[in-house]
Amino acid sequence: MLRLFIAVEVEDVEVWRRIIAFRDAITSCSINGGIKPVENENIHLTLRFIGEVPETYLPRISECVQLCSNFTEFSMGIHGVGAFPSLSRPRVIWVGVKEGAEVLKSIRDTLERCVKSYAIEDREEFVPHITVARIKGRYRADCLLDYLRSYEDRDFGITRVTQVKLKRSQLTPRGPIYADLVVARLKKHA
C-alpha cells in the first residue's frame, strides 16, 4: 500500500523562509511539544489527499497528475494566516493563498474528476492553504492568538508555481517522510 497526496510547493526561497519564521513564532507558544510544527522540507500546499492505495493504482493516478501539465505556470500569493476549525479551537494552523487561488481550484477540480474513484472521499470544500503546525497537546492560548492576530493580514510574498507533484508519505515516529513519485511540469508562458 502507498500513502499518496498531490501537492504544489513553495518555490520561492524567501517566501518559504517567511512561512518558516511564522511557524517558528507560533511553535514558541507550545507547552511540552503541544504544537507540532511541519518540518521545513515538508512545507507544501495539498491539492488532493489520496490516502492509502494499492500500488496497482499508481499508473492511473500518475496519469491524473500529468493532466496538470495542461495548465500554465502561475503566481501564488501567500497572504494571511488562520486555523481550522476556528481561531478559538485551533487544530491546524495555516498560511493562506490570495493570488492564484482560482487557478489552484481549477487544477484541484481537474484532479478531483480524475482521481475520485482511486482516492478516499473528500467532503470538505477545497480551501487553498499551507499547513504549518498541528495542535497535538497543550499550548499558551493567549500567545498563539496574539501571533495569529498579528499575522492575520501578513503578506508573505509571491511564489511561482511551475509543477504539481504526486508525493508518497511514509509515516515515522519523527514525522512523515515525503518522496516525489511524479512531477508534472506546467506550461511556460508563451
N, C-alpha and C positions, 0 to 999 in steps of 0.2 A: 504494500500500500504506500501511496505517496500523499503527503500533505502539501497542497498546492494553493497558490494565490497569484493574481495578476496585478502588477503594480507599475507605477512610474516613480522615478527617483528625483531627488533634488540635485540637479546637475551643476548648479552654480555654488561654488565652494563658500563664498561669502554669505549667501542666504542660508546655506546648511549650517555654517558657524553661528549665525544669529539664532537659528532654531535651537541649536545645542545650548547656547547661552541661556535661553529661556528655560529649557528643560532642566538645566543645572540649577537655575534660580528656584524653580518650584520644588525640586528634589531636596533643597535645603530645608524645606518645611516638614520633611519626613521625620517620624519618630521610629527608631529601630527598623529602618528599611520599609516603612509603611507605604511609601511612594516608590514604585518600581519604575526606573527610567528605561526608555527604549535605548538600546545600545547604539552608539554613534553610527556604526556600519549598517544598522537595521532601520534607520530613518527612511521612510518611504510613504507614498500615498497608495493605499489599496484600491484598485478599481473593482476587483471582484475576488472574494474569498471562495475558493473551490471546495476545500475540505479534504478529507481522506478519500482517495480514489484508487482503484486498481491501476497498476502500471499500464494495462492494456488500453486505458483511456487516453494516455499521453499523446499519441499521434493526432487524435481528433481535437483535443484541447489545444495542442500546438498549432493546428490549422486555424482554430478560432483566434488565437493570439496574432497570427500572421495577417488576419484581416485588418489589424490596426495599421499596417503599412500603407493602407489606402488613405490614411489621414495625413495632413501636412503638419510639419513641426509648428509648435506654437509656444507662446509665453504663458507662464503660470505665475500669477501674482500672489505671494504668500502674505496674508493680512489677517490680523486679529487672532484671538485665542478663545477657547471655550472648554466646556466639559459635557460629557454625556453621563447620565441622563440630564443633569442640570448642574448649575454652579453650586447650589446648596447641597446637592447629594452627588458629588463627582465620583465616577468610577474610572473614566477615561479622560485624560487631559489632551487637548489637541491644538494645533495651529490651523487656521483656516485658509481657504483659497478664494480669492476675489476674481481677478482677471484669469481667464482660461477655464472657469468653472463650467461654462456651457459646452466647451469642446470636450472636457473630461466626461460630462454627462452623455454626449453623443458617442464617445468611444465606449463608455460603460454600456449604453443601450445596445450597441453592435455586439459587444462581448456577451451580454446577457442573452440575447436571442440565440447565440451560437452555443454557449456552454450550459444553458439551464438544464438540459437533460443529463449532464455529467456532473453537475455541482450540487452542493447542498442548497436547499431552498433559501432564498433571501427575501424576507418580508419587509425589511427596512428600506425606507427611501434612501437613495444614494445622496449623501452629503459629502462633497469633496473635502477631505481633511487629512492631516498628517498627525497620527498619534505620537505623542512624545513621552507619556507616562501613564501608568495604571495605578489606581489606588488599591493596595493589597492589605493594608492594615492601618495603623494609627498615624496621624499627622496633625500638625498645628493648623486648625481650620482658618484662624484669622490670618496667619502667614500666607496660606495658599490663596485665600480670597483676595488679599491685598495684591499679590502678584497677578492673579487673573484679571483683576480690575485695572491694574496699571498697564497691562499688555493688551487689554481688550481691543484697542484700536491701533495697535502697533503695526507698522509696515515692515515686514521682514525682507522685502525686495522681490525682484523678478528673476525667475529661472526659466531657461529654455527647456522644453520637453521634446527630445529627439528620438526617444524609444520607449516601447512598452515591453515589460518583461514578465515571463512566466517564471515564478520562483518556487523552489521547494523549501519547505520549512521543516527542519529537524529539531524537535524539542529536546532540550538538555536541561539538567538541573541549574546550569549557569545562564540559561536563556536560550532562545531559538538561534539556530544557525541557518542562514539563508544561502541558497545557491541558485544562480541563474541557469535555467534549463533552455529557455528560448528567448531570443531578443528580436523584436520586430522594430525595424528602423522606420521612422516616419519619413514621408517625402520631404525633400528640401523645397524651399520656396523657389518658384520659377524665376 
